[in-house]
């Protein structure tokens, strides 16, 4: 009888200890990003670099998956693939922000821009395939009449959010050009109108 009572208690203690260990591991990874000399200051302490949700839960982002496959190491290949998260050329951060607003067709070293592939890899996890978002995690739905009426007309503001981020969203500045960000916003508006 006493042995049967001990099993649930041992199970509970084991789960509690394992949860504490796992929860303690993620801040260490965030510290690794924060302390790296090439990271962008505006993304420090943002769990959404690797995770879909700001609290560090949910599926991994495209970067998070690649970082995991790289053995949780910021390799040169990984950093070069994500120039929006790392200052890979050593220039001042302000210079990166200005240069990305140029009208060039793509970021040097990257494959040609594929709009739909980029949306699937970078936007769909949080915003959903059809712009339905996740209101429980603070990710707004934009495929609705209210968003189209109140937000879609604020093109420049939305473009800045795509490039430089806002709240939980990480900007894509440095990863895509200004023209590519416009293409992405046009796709978002198209999806919103189609599925609202």
C-alpha positions in Angstrom: 0.0 0.0 0.0 2.7 2.4 1.0 4.6 1.6 -2.2 1.6 2.5 -4.4 1.5 5.9 -2.8 5.2 6.6 -3.4 4.9 6.0 -7.2 2.8 9.1 -7.9 4.9 11.2 -5.6 8.2 10.1 -7.3 6.6 10.7 -10.7 5.5 14.2 -9.7 9.0 15.1 -8.3 10.6 13.7 -11.5 8.4 15.8 -13.7 9.0 18.9 -11.6 12.8 18.5 -11.8 12.8 17.7 -15.5 10.6 20.8 -16.2 12.9 23.0 -14.2 16.0 21.7 -16.0 14.4 22.3 -19.4 13.0 25.7 -18.6 16.5 26.7 -17.3 18.1 25.6 -20.5 16.4 28.2 -22.8 17.6 31.3 -20.9 21.1 30.0 -21.4 20.6 29.9 -25.1 19.2 33.4 -25.0 22.3 34.5 -23.1 24.4 32.9 -25.8 22.7 35.1 -28.4 22.8 38.2 -26.2 26.5 37.8 -25.5 27.6 37.0 -29.1 29.6 40.0 -30.6 27.7 39.9 -33.9 24.1 39.8 -32.7 21.8 42.7 -33.4 20.9 44.6 -30.2 17.2 45.1 -31.1 16.7 41.3 -31.0 18.4 40.5 -27.7 16.1 38.9 -25.1 13.5 38.1 -27.7 12.5 34.4 -27.6 10.8 34.8 -31.0 14.2 34.6 -32.6 13.9 30.8 -32.2 10.3 30.2 -31.1 7.0 31.2 -32.6 5.6 32.6 -29.3 7.1 35.4 -27.2 7.1 33.2 -24.1 9.5 30.8 -25.8 6.8 28.2 -26.5 5.4 26.7 -29.7 7.2 25.4 -32.8 10.6 26.7 -33.7 11.0 29.5 -36.3 13.0 28.9 -39.5 16.0 30.2 -37.8 15.4 28.1 -34.6 15.2 25.0 -36.7 18.5 25.8 -38.5 20.2 26.8 -35.2 19.1 23.5 -33.7 20.4 21.6 -36.7 23.7 23.5 -36.3 24.1 21.9 -32.9 23.1 25.2 -31.1 26.1 26.9 -32.5 26.2 30.2 -34.3 28.3 29.0 -37.2 29.5 31.4 -39.9 27.1 29.7 -42.4 24.1 30.2 -40.1 25.0 33.8 -39.4 25.4 34.6 -43.1 22.1 33.0 -43.8 20.4 35.3 -41.3 21.9 38.7 -41.7 18.8 40.3 -40.1 19.8 38.7 -36.8 23.6 39.0 -37.0 25.9 41.9 -38.1 27.9 39.7 -40.4 29.9 42.3 -42.3 31.0 44.2 -39.2 29.5 47.5 -40.2 27.7 49.7 -37.8 24.1 48.7 -37.2 22.8 52.0 -38.5 24.6 51.4 -41.8 22.9 48.1 -42.2 19.5 49.6 -41.6 20.1 52.3 -44.2 21.7 50.0 -46.8 18.8 47.5 -46.6 16.4 50.3 -47.8 18.2 50.3 -51.2 16.4 49.1 -54.3 18.7 46.2 -54.9 17.0 43.0 -56.0 18.3 40.7 -53.2 20.7 40.5 -50.3 24.2 39.6 -51.5 25.0 35.9 -50.9 21.4 34.8 -50.8 19.5 32.9 -53.5 17.0 34.9 -55.6 14.0 36.0 -53.6 11.1 33.6 -53.8 8.1 35.4 -52.2 5.9 32.4 -51.5 8.7 30.3 -50.1 9.8 33.2 -47.9 6.2 33.6 -46.6 5.9 29.9 -45.8 9.3 29.8 -44.1 9.2 33.1 -42.2 5.6 34.2 -41.7 3.2 31.2 -41.7 4.3 29.8 -38.3 3.0 32.8 -36.4 0.5 34.5 -38.7 -0.9 31.3 -40.2 -1.3 30.2 -43.8 -4.4 32.3 -44.3 -3.6 35.3 -42.0 -5.6 33.9 -39.1 -2.9 34.7 -36.5 -3.1 33.5 -32.9 -4.9 35.9 -30.6 -4.0 33.9 -27.5 -0.4 34.6 -28.1 -0.9 38.2 -29.2 -0.4 37.5 -33.0 -3.1 39.5 -34.7 -5.3 38.0 -37.4 -5.2 40.2 -40.5 -7.4 38.3 -42.9 -10.6 40.0 -41.7 -12.6 43.0 -42.7 -11.7 45.0 -39.7 -7.9 44.7 -40.5 -8.5 45.5 -44.1 -10.6 48.6 -43.2 -8.4 50.0 -40.4 -4.8 48.7 -41.1 -4.3 47.8 -44.8 -4.3 51.4 -45.9 -1.4 52.2 -43.5 1.0 50.8 -46.1 4.2 52.6 -44.9 3.6 51.8 -41.3 3.1 48.1 -42.1 6.2 48.1 -44.3 8.2 49.4 -41.4 6.8 46.7 -39.2 7.9 44.0 -41.7 11.4 45.5 -41.9 12.0 46.6 -38.3 9.5 44.6 -36.3 7.1 45.7 -33.6 6.3 44.2 -30.2 6.8 40.4 -30.5 7.5 40.5 -34.3 11.2 40.5 -35.3 11.9 42.7 -38.3 13.3 41.3 -41.6 15.6 44.2 -42.3 18.9 42.9 -43.7 17.4 39.6 -44.7 15.2 41.1 -47.4 15.4 44.3 -49.3 12.9 47.2 -49.2 11.4 46.1 -52.6 11.1 42.5 -51.3 9.4 43.7 -48.2 6.9 45.5 -50.4 6.3 42.3 -52.3 5.7 40.5 -49.0 3.3 43.2 -47.8 1.4 43.1 -51.1 1.1 39.3 -50.6 -0.2 39.8 -47.0 -2.9 42.3 -48.3 -3.8 39.9 -51.1 -4.2 37.0 -48.6 -6.2 39.3 -46.3 -8.6 40.3 -49.0 -9.0 36.7 -50.3 -9.6 35.0 -47.0 -11.4 37.7 -45.0 
